[in-house]
Amino acid sequence: MVGPYIIAEIGQAHDGSLGMAHSYIDAMANQGVNAIKFQTHIAEAESSEFEKFRIKFSYQDKTRYDYWQRMEFSLDDWKGLKDHCSQNEIDFISTPSCLAAVDLLEKVGVCKYKIGSGDYDNYLLLEKVLKTKKPIILSTGMSIISEIDDLVKYILRNGSDLTLMQCTTSYPTTIEQWGLNVIPQMKNRYDVKIGFSDHSGNVNACIAAAALGTDVFEFHVVFHKEQFGPDTSSSILIDDVHYLVQGIRDVTNAINNPYDKNNLSKSMKNQRDIFGKSIAINRNVKKGHIITINDLESKKPGGMGILAKDYKKVLGKSINKDLRKWSFIKENDIEK
């Protein structure tokens, strides 16, 4: 991976419309992201009548099951979405909601898998994904450190490429919940790529994460904040994505090019000469005059004699010739 890997999550923002899903790909084509991520739902396999959210929560859907079913696409639909991403040189990623979704995504040809925070202990799903040998991006929003330790050992033992995502499972995530402190903790604890999965709807969250050396970024996108969807309030507006992506890349570039404050660059040496100050006499004086601090001025540029920082060298000293006002004072102008 060269530079930050940036994922724009469409998730369920398409609201079950295949045309809308393709519209999101078109909208993201020139935004500078590396990947677009969907969620692959198969209601029959993932949901049951005991699901807590099986309530009427939209005008279209009587139950959560109905909603998941409306989010489904056919194999050909998914292949079309993947091809559309490929045409725009963007990786196609999806989060499988169940084992059946993994089978479907394997037929589609997904390049890597995202495991959502809710499947932190779903080792049945993890085992299925591990067998594909595809890279795994794992959100940790519902996990504590000891559970993450176990997950990392389990996944790495099976030889899969792993990225851990600091994530807060709160929609939208408030500033106080970003958990940026976890990023360096993870970087120090695990020998894997560390990412940040954002649900704040605030462009500053990922940019702040970039300043901590984050490798992978994920954020939800939406056309406008009034459209229906469970992630709308947690999403970045399409119009802001370009600025967010540029911010991430700029900050990452700065982090990867540390400035050596112990040594001067050639340009800085030139700047010091231009903006440096040498000491000058602020009035006409005669030979033999004893210099006091009231006789002195600091004038640009530096290197014109005695530097301003060394002004004490001339205090109380006699000059050996007449000096005109604003003349720079040099070492050989002072009686030894």
Secondary structure, 3 states (H helix, E strand, C coil): CCCCEEEEEEECCCCCCHHHHHHHHHHHCCCCCCEEEEEECCHHHHCCCCCCCCCCCCCCCCCHHHHHHHCCCCHHHHHHHHHHHHHCCCEEEEEECCHHHHHHHHHHCCCCEEECHHHCCCHHHHHHHHCCCCCEEEECCCCCHHHHHHHHHHHHHCCCCEEEEEECCCCCCCHHHCCCCHHHHHHHHCCCEEEEEECCCCHHHHHHHHCCCCCEEEEEEECCCCCCCCCHHHCEEHHHHHHHHHHHHHHHHHHCCCCCCCCCCHHHHHHHHHHCCEEEECCCECCCCECCHHHEEEECCCCCCCEHHHHHHCCCCEECCCECCCCECCHHHECC
